[in-house]
Amino acid sequence: MNGFRSFLYQLAKILGDINAIKKGKVGRRIGRRIAGKATGKGLGKLFK
């Protein structure tokens, strides 16, 4: 079941990328993804 959920999340990410390309909002999406990763790393260190 865990592998299937991972597959669905990957598929959603790819579809979101395609949608951003169609709408011309790739830069905004990249910025948000970088910000999200930085936030996740910071919270991970905080609650370690």
C-alpha distance matrix in Angstrom:
0.0 3.8 5.5 5.2 6.4 8.7 9.9 10.8 12.7 14.5 15.4 16.8 18.7 20.3 21.2 22.8 24.7 26.0 27.1 28.9 30.7 31.8 33.1 34.7 33.0 31.5 33.5 32.4 28.7 29.3 31.2 28.6 25.9 28.3 29.2 25.6 24.9 28.3 27.5 24.2 26.0 28.9 26.8 25.0 28.4 29.7 27.2 26.9
3.8 0.0 3.8 5.4 5.2 6.3 8.7 10.0 10.8 12.5 14.3 15.5 16.8 18.6 20.1 21.3 22.9 24.7 25.8 27.2 29.1 30.6 31.8 33.0 31.0 29.3 31.0 30.0 26.3 26.5 28.4 25.9 22.9 25.1 26.0 22.5 21.5 24.8 24.2 20.8 22.4 25.3 23.5 21.4 24.8 26.4 24.0 23.6
5.5 3.8 0.0 3.8 5.5 5.1 6.2 8.7 10.0 10.6 12.3 14.3 15.4 16.6 18.3 20.0 21.2 22.7 24.3 25.8 27.2 28.8 30.4 31.5 29.8 27.9 29.8 29.2 25.4 25.5 27.7 25.6 22.5 24.6 26.1 22.8 21.6 25.1 25.0 21.7 23.2 26.4 25.0 22.9 26.2 28.1 26.1 25.5
5.2 5.4 3.8 0.0 3.8 5.4 5.0 6.3 8.8 9.9 10.5 12.4 14.3 15.4 16.4 18.3 20.1 21.1 22.4 24.4 25.9 27.0 28.6 30.1 28.7 27.0 29.4 28.6 24.8 25.4 27.7 25.4 22.6 25.2 26.5 23.2 22.6 26.2 25.9 22.9 24.8 27.9 26.4 24.8 28.3 29.9 27.9 27.8
6.4 5.2 5.5 3.8 0.0 3.8 5.3 5.1 6.3 8.7 9.8 10.6 12.5 14.4 15.3 16.5 18.6 20.1 21.0 22.6 24.6 25.8 26.9 28.4 26.6 25.2 27.2 26.1 22.4 23.1 25.1 22.5 19.9 22.6 23.5 20.1 19.8 23.3 22.7 19.7 22.0 24.9 23.1 21.8 25.4 26.8 24.9 25.1
8.7 6.3 5.1 5.4 3.8 0.0 3.8 5.4 5.2 6.2 8.6 9.9 10.7 12.5 14.3 15.4 16.7 18.6 20.0 21.2 22.9 24.6 25.9 26.9 25.0 23.2 25.0 24.3 20.5 20.7 22.9 20.6 17.6 20.0 21.4 18.1 17.3 20.9 20.8 17.8 19.7 22.9 21.6 20.1 23.5 25.3 23.8 23.6
9.9 8.7 6.2 5.0 5.3 3.8 0.0 3.8 5.5 5.1 6.1 8.6 9.9 10.6 12.2 14.2 15.4 16.6 18.3 20.0 21.3 22.7 24.4 25.6 24.3 22.4 24.8 24.3 20.5 20.9 23.5 21.5 18.6 21.3 23.0 20.0 19.4 23.2 23.3 20.6 22.5 25.8 24.8 23.4 26.8 28.7 27.3 27.2
10.8 10.0 8.7 6.3 5.1 5.4 3.8 0.0 3.8 5.4 5.0 6.1 8.6 9.9 10.4 12.2 14.2 15.3 16.3 18.2 20.0 21.0 22.4 24.0 22.6 21.3 23.8 22.8 19.1 20.2 22.6 20.3 17.8 20.9 22.3 19.2 19.3 23.0 22.8 20.4 22.8 25.7 24.5 23.6 27.2 28.7 27.3 27.8
12.7 10.8 10.0 8.8 6.3 5.2 5.5 3.8 0.0 3.8 5.4 5.1 6.2 8.7 9.9 10.5 12.4 14.4 15.2 16.5 18.6 20.1 21.0 22.3 20.4 18.9 21.0 19.9 16.2 17.0 19.2 16.8 14.2 17.3 18.5 15.4 15.5 19.2 19.0 16.7 19.2 22.1 21.0 20.3 23.8 25.3 24.2 24.8
14.5 12.5 10.6 9.9 8.7 6.2 5.1 5.4 3.8 0.0 3.8 5.4 5.1 6.3 8.6 9.9 10.7 12.5 14.3 15.4 16.8 18.6 20.1 21.0 19.4 17.4 19.6 19.3 15.5 15.8 18.5 16.8 13.8 16.6 18.6 15.9 15.5 19.3 19.8 17.7 19.6 22.8 22.4 21.4 24.7 26.6 25.9 26.1
15.4 14.3 12.3 10.5 9.8 8.6 6.1 5.0 5.4 3.8 0.0 3.8 5.4 5.2 6.1 8.5 9.9 10.6 12.2 14.2 15.5 16.6 18.4 19.8 18.8 17.2 20.0 19.7 16.0 16.9 19.9 18.1 15.7 18.9 20.8 18.3 18.4 22.2 22.6 20.7 23.0 26.0 25.4 24.8 28.2 29.9 29.1 29.5
16.8 15.5 14.3 12.4 10.6 9.9 8.6 6.1 5.1 5.4 3.8 0.0 3.8 5.5 5.1 6.1 8.6 9.9 10.4 12.2 14.3 15.3 16.4 18.0 16.5 15.5 18.2 17.2 13.6 15.2 17.8 15.6 13.7 17.2 18.6 16.1 16.9 20.6 20.5 19.0 21.7 24.3 23.7 23.6 27.0 28.3 27.7 28.6
18.7 16.8 15.4 14.3 12.5 10.7 9.9 8.6 6.2 5.1 5.4 3.8 0.0 3.8 5.5 5.1 6.3 8.8 9.8 10.5 12.5 14.4 15.4 16.2 14.5 12.8 15.2 14.5 10.7 11.8 14.5 12.7 10.4 13.8 15.6 13.4 14.0 17.6 18.1 16.8 19.2 21.9 21.8 21.7 24.8 26.4 26.2 27.0
20.3 18.6 16.6 15.4 14.4 12.5 10.6 9.9 8.7 6.3 5.2 5.5 3.8 0.0 3.8 5.4 5.0 6.3 8.6 9.9 10.7 12.5 14.4 15.2 14.3 12.3 15.3 15.4 11.9 12.7 16.0 15.0 12.8 15.9 18.2 16.5 16.7 20.3 21.2 20.1 22.1 25.0 25.2 24.9 27.9 29.7 29.7 30.2
21.2 20.1 18.3 16.4 15.3 14.3 12.2 10.4 9.9 8.6 6.1 5.1 5.5 3.8 0.0 3.8 5.4 5.1 6.1 8.6 9.9 10.6 12.4 14.1 13.5 12.5 15.9 15.6 12.3 14.1 17.2 15.8 14.4 17.9 19.7 18.0 18.9 22.4 22.9 22.0 24.5 27.1 26.9 27.1 30.2 31.7 31.5 32.4
22.8 21.3 20.0 18.3 16.5 15.4 14.2 12.2 10.5 9.9 8.5 6.1 5.1 5.4 3.8 0.0 3.8 5.4 5.0 6.1 8.6 9.9 10.5 12.0 10.6 9.9 12.9 12.1 8.8 11.2 13.9 12.3 11.4 15.0 16.5 15.0 16.5 19.7 20.0 19.6 22.2 24.5 24.5 25.0 28.1 29.3 29.5 30.6
24.7 22.9 21.2 20.1 18.6 16.7 15.4 14.2 12.4 10.7 9.9 8.6 6.3 5.0 5.4 3.8 0.0 3.8 5.4 5.1 6.3 8.7 9.9 10.3 9.2 7.4 10.7 10.9 7.8 9.2 12.6 12.0 10.8 13.9 16.0 15.3 16.2 19.3 20.3 20.1 22.2 24.6 25.1 25.5 28.3 29.9 30.4 31.2
26.0 24.7 22.7 21.1 20.1 18.6 16.6 15.3 14.4 12.5 10.6 9.9 8.8 6.3 5.1 5.4 3.8 0.0 3.8 5.4 5.1 6.3 8.7 9.8 10.1 9.1 12.8 13.4 10.8 12.5 15.8 15.5 14.5 17.6 19.7 19.0 20.0 23.0 24.1 23.8 25.9 28.4 28.9 29.2 32.0 33.6 34.0 34.8
27.1 25.8 24.3 22.4 21.0 20.0 18.3 16.3 15.2 14.3 12.2 10.4 9.8 8.6 6.1 5.0 5.4 3.8 0.0 3.8 5.4 5.1 6.3 8.5 8.6 9.0 12.6 12.3 10.2 12.9 15.6 14.8 14.7 18.0 19.5 18.8 20.4 23.3 23.9 23.9 26.4 28.5 28.8 29.6 32.4 33.6 34.0 35.3
28.9 27.2 25.8 24.4 22.6 21.2 20.0 18.2 16.5 15.4 14.2 12.2 10.5 9.9 8.6 6.1 5.1 5.4 3.8 0.0 3.8 5.4 5.1 5.8 5.0 5.3 8.8 8.7 7.0 9.7 12.2 12.0 12.3 15.3 16.8 16.7 18.5 21.0 21.7 22.3 24.6 26.5 27.1 28.1 30.7 31.9 32.7 34.0
30.7 29.1 27.2 25.9 24.6 22.9 21.3 20.0 18.6 16.8 15.5 14.3 12.5 10.7 9.9 8.6 6.3 5.1 5.4 3.8 0.0 3.8 5.5 5.0 6.3 5.7 9.4 10.6 9.5 11.1 14.0 14.6 14.6 17.1 19.1 19.4 20.6 23.1 24.4 24.9 26.8 28.9 29.8 30.6 33.0 34.5 35.4 36.4
31.8 30.6 28.8 27.0 25.8 24.6 22.7 21.0 20.1 18.6 16.6 15.3 14.4 12.5 10.6 9.9 8.7 6.3 5.1 5.4 3.8 0.0 3.8 5.6 7.9 8.9 12.4 13.1 12.2 14.5 17.1 17.3 17.6 20.4 22.1 22.1 23.7 26.2 27.1 27.7 29.9 31.8 32.5 33.4 36.0 37.3 38.0 39.3
33.1 31.8 30.4 28.6 26.9 25.9 24.4 22.4 21.0 20.1 18.4 16.4 15.4 14.4 12.4 10.5 9.9 8.7 6.3 5.1 5.5 3.8 0.0 3.8 5.6 8.1 11.0 10.9 10.9 13.7 15.6 15.7 16.8 19.5 20.6 21.0 23.0 25.2 25.8 26.8 29.1 30.7 31.3 32.7 35.2 36.1 37.1 38.6
34.7 33.0 31.5 30.1 28.4 26.9 25.6 24.0 22.3 21.0 19.8 18.0 16.2 15.2 14.1 12.0 10.3 9.8 8.5 5.8 5.0 5.6 3.8 0.0 3.8 5.8 8.2 9.1 9.9 11.9 13.7 14.7 15.9 17.9 19.3 20.3 22.1 23.9 25.0 26.2 28.2 29.7 30.8 32.1 34.3 35.4 36.7 38.1
33.0 31.0 29.8 28.7 26.6 25.0 24.3 22.6 20.4 19.4 18.8 16.5 14.5 14.3 13.5 10.6 9.2 10.1 8.6 5.0 6.3 7.9 5.6 3.8 0.0 3.8 5.6 5.5 6.4 8.8 10.2 11.0 12.5 14.6 15.7 16.7 18.7 20.4 21.3 22.7 24.8 26.1 27.2 28.7 30.8 31.8 33.1 34.6
31.5 29.3 27.9 27.0 25.2 23.2 22.4 21.3 18.9 17.4 17.2 15.5 12.8 12.3 12.5 9.9 7.4 9.1 9.0 5.3 5.7 8.9 8.1 5.8 3.8 0.0 3.8 5.5 5.1 6.2 8.6 10.0 10.5 12.4 14.2 15.3 16.6 18.5 19.9 21.0 22.7 24.4 25.7 26.9 28.9 30.3 31.6 32.8
33.5 31.0 29.8 29.4 27.2 25.0 24.8 23.8 21.0 19.6 20.0 18.2 15.2 15.3 15.9 12.9 10.7 12.8 12.6 8.8 9.4 12.4 11.0 8.2 5.6 3.8 0.0 3.8 5.4 5.2 6.2 8.7 9.9 10.7 12.3 14.2 15.5 16.7 18.4 20.0 21.4 22.7 24.4 25.8 27.4 28.7 30.5 31.7
32.4 30.0 29.2 28.6 26.1 24.3 24.3 22.8 19.9 19.3 19.7 17.2 14.5 15.4 15.6 12.1 10.9 13.4 12.3 8.7 10.6 13.1 10.9 9.1 5.5 5.5 3.8 0.0 3.8 5.5 5.1 6.2 8.6 10.0 10.6 12.2 14.4 15.5 16.4 18.3 20.2 21.1 22.4 24.2 26.0 26.9 28.5 30.1
28.7 26.3 25.4 24.8 22.4 20.5 20.5 19.1 16.2 15.5 16.0 13.6 10.7 11.9 12.3 8.8 7.8 10.8 10.2 7.0 9.5 12.2 10.9 9.9 6.4 5.1 5.4 3.8 0.0 3.8 5.4 5.2 6.1 8.7 9.8 10.4 12.3 14.3 15.2 16.4 18.4 19.9 21.0 22.3 24.5 25.6 26.9 28.2
29.3 26.5 25.5 25.4 23.1 20.7 20.9 20.2 17.0 15.8 16.9 15.2 11.8 12.7 14.1 11.2 9.2 12.5 12.9 9.7 11.1 14.5 13.7 11.9 8.8 6.2 5.2 5.5 3.8 0.0 3.8 5.5 5.1 6.2 8.6 9.8 10.7 12.4 14.2 15.3 16.7 18.4 20.0 21.0 22.9 24.4 25.9 26.9
31.2 28.4 27.7 27.7 25.1 22.9 23.5 22.6 19.2 18.5 19.9 17.8 14.5 16.0 17.2 13.9 12.6 15.8 15.6 12.2 14.0 17.1 15.6 13.7 10.2 8.6 6.2 5.1 5.4 3.8 0.0 3.8 5.5 5.2 6.2 8.6 10.0 10.7 12.3 14.2 15.6 16.6 18.4 19.9 21.4 22.6 24.5 25.8
28.6 25.9 25.6 25.4 22.5 20.6 21.5 20.3 16.8 16.8 18.1 15.6 12.7 15.0 15.8 12.3 12.0 15.5 14.8 12.0 14.6 17.3 15.7 14.7 11.0 10.0 8.7 6.2 5.2 5.5 3.8 0.0 3.8 5.5 5.0 6.0 8.6 9.8 10.4 12.1 14.2 15.2 16.3 18.0 20.0 20.8 22.3 23.9
25.9 22.9 22.5 22.6 19.9 17.6 18.6 17.8 14.2 13.8 15.7 13.7 10.4 12.8 14.4 11.4 10.8 14.5 14.7 12.3 14.6 17.6 16.8 15.9 12.5 10.5 9.9 8.6 6.1 5.1 5.5 3.8 0.0 3.8 5.4 5.1 6.2 8.7 9.9 10.5 12.4 14.3 15.3 16.3 18.5 19.9 21.1 22.3
28.3 25.1 24.6 25.2 22.6 20.0 21.3 20.9 17.3 16.6 18.9 17.2 13.8 15.9 17.9 15.0 13.9 17.6 18.0 15.3 17.1 20.4 19.5 17.9 14.6 12.4 10.7 10.0 8.7 6.2 5.2 5.5 3.8 0.0 3.8 5.4 5.2 6.2 8.6 9.9 10.7 12.4 14.3 15.3 16.8 18.4 20.2 21.1
29.2 26.0 26.1 26.5 23.5 21.4 23.0 22.3 18.5 18.6 20.8 18.6 15.6 18.2 19.7 16.5 16.0 19.7 19.5 16.8 19.1 22.1 20.6 19.3 15.7 14.2 12.3 10.6 9.8 8.6 6.2 5.0 5.4 3.8 0.0 3.8 5.5 5.2 6.1 8.6 10.0 10.6 12.3 14.1 15.5 16.4 18.4 19.9
25.6 22.5 22.8 23.2 20.1 18.1 20.0 19.2 15.4 15.9 18.3 16.1 13.4 16.5 18.0 15.0 15.3 19.0 18.8 16.7 19.4 22.1 21.0 20.3 16.7 15.3 14.2 12.2 10.4 9.8 8.6 6.0 5.1 5.4 3.8 0.0 3.8 5.4 5.1 6.1 8.6 9.9 10.5 12.1 14.3 15.2 16.5 18.0
24.9 21.5 21.6 22.6 19.8 17.3 19.4 19.3 15.5 15.5 18.4 16.9 14.0 16.7 18.9 16.5 16.2 20.0 20.4 18.5 20.6 23.7 23.0 22.1 18.7 16.6 15.5 14.4 12.3 10.7 10.0 8.6 6.2 5.2 5.5 3.8 0.0 3.8 5.4 5.0 6.2 8.6 9.9 10.4 12.4 14.2 15.5 16.2
28.3 24.8 25.1 26.2 23.3 20.9 23.2 23.0 19.2 19.3 22.2 20.6 17.6 20.3 22.4 19.7 19.3 23.0 23.3 21.0 23.1 26.2 25.2 23.9 20.4 18.5 16.7 15.5 14.3 12.4 10.7 9.8 8.7 6.2 5.2 5.4 3.8 0.0 3.8 5.4 5.2 6.2 8.6 9.8 10.8 12.3 14.5 15.4
27.5 24.2 25.0 25.9 22.7 20.8 23.3 22.8 19.0 19.8 22.6 20.5 18.1 21.2 22.9 20.0 20.3 24.1 23.9 21.7 24.4 27.1 25.8 25.0 21.3 19.9 18.4 16.4 15.2 14.2 12.3 10.4 9.9 8.6 6.1 5.1 5.4 3.8 0.0 3.8 5.5 5.1 6.1 8.4 10.0 10.5 12.3 14.1
24.2 20.8 21.7 22.9 19.7 17.8 20.6 20.4 16.7 17.7 20.7 19.0 16.8 20.1 22.0 19.6 20.1 23.8 23.9 22.3 24.9 27.7 26.8 26.2 22.7 21.0 20.0 18.3 16.4 15.3 14.2 12.1 10.5 9.9 8.6 6.1 5.0 5.4 3.8 0.0 3.8 5.4 5.2 6.0 8.6 9.8 10.6 11.9
26.0 22.4 23.2 24.8 22.0 19.7 22.5 22.8 19.2 19.6 23.0 21.7 19.2 22.1 24.5 22.2 22.2 25.9 26.4 24.6 26.8 29.9 29.1 28.2 24.8 22.7 21.4 20.2 18.4 16.7 15.6 14.2 12.4 10.7 10.0 8.6 6.2 5.2 5.5 3.8 0.0 3.8 5.5 5.0 6.3 8.6 10.1 10.4
28.9 25.3 26.4 27.9 24.9 22.9 25.8 25.7 22.1 22.8 26.0 24.3 21.9 25.0 27.1 24.5 24.6 28.4 28.5 26.5 28.9 31.8 30.7 29.7 26.1 24.4 22.7 21.1 19.9 18.4 16.6 15.2 14.3 12.4 10.6 9.9 8.6 6.2 5.1 5.4 3.8 0.0 3.8 5.4 5.3 6.2 8.8 10.0
26.8 23.5 25.0 26.4 23.1 21.6 24.8 24.5 21.0 22.4 25.4 23.7 21.8 25.2 26.9 24.5 25.1 28.9 28.8 27.1 29.8 32.5 31.3 30.8 27.2 25.7 24.4 22.4 21.0 20.0 18.4 16.3 15.3 14.3 12.3 10.5 9.9 8.6 6.1 5.2 5.5 3.8 0.0 3.8 5.4 4.9 6.2 8.4
25.0 21.4 22.9 24.8 21.8 20.1 23.4 23.6 20.3 21.4 24.8 23.6 21.7 24.9 27.1 25.0 25.5 29.2 29.6 28.1 30.6 33.4 32.7 32.1 28.7 26.9 25.8 24.2 22.3 21.0 19.9 18.0 16.3 15.3 14.1 12.1 10.4 9.8 8.4 6.0 5.0 5.4 3.8 0.0 3.8 5.4 5.5 5.9
28.4 24.8 26.2 28.3 25.4 23.5 26.8 27.2 23.8 24.7 28.2 27.0 24.8 27.9 30.2 28.1 28.3 32.0 32.4 30.7 33.0 36.0 35.2 34.3 30.8 28.9 27.4 26.0 24.5 22.9 21.4 20.0 18.5 16.8 15.5 14.3 12.4 10.8 10.0 8.6 6.3 5.3 5.4 3.8 0.0 3.8 5.6 5.2
29.7 26.4 28.1 29.9 26.8 25.3 28.7 28.7 25.3 26.6 29.9 28.3 26.4 29.7 31.7 29.3 29.9 33.6 33.6 31.9 34.5 37.3 36.1 35.4 31.8 30.3 28.7 26.9 25.6 24.4 22.6 20.8 19.9 18.4 16.4 15.2 14.2 12.3 10.5 9.8 8.6 6.2 4.9 5.4 3.8 0.0 3.8 5.7
27.2 24.0 26.1 27.9 24.9 23.8 27.3 27.3 24.2 25.9 29.1 27.7 26.2 29.7 31.5 29.5 30.4 34.0 34.0 32.7 35.4 38.0 37.1 36.7 33.1 31.6 30.5 28.5 26.9 25.9 24.5 22.3 21.1 20.2 18.4 16.5 15.5 14.5 12.3 10.6 10.1 8.8 6.2 5.5 5.6 3.8 0.0 3.8
26.9 23.6 25.5 27.8 25.1 23.6 27.2 27.8 24.8 26.1 29.5 28.6 27.0 30.2 32.4 30.6 31.2 34.8 35.3 34.0 36.4 39.3 38.6 38.1 34.6 32.8 31.7 30.1 28.2 26.9 25.8 23.9 22.3 21.1 19.9 18.0 16.2 15.4 14.1 11.9 10.4 10.0 8.4 5.9 5.2 5.7 3.8 0.0
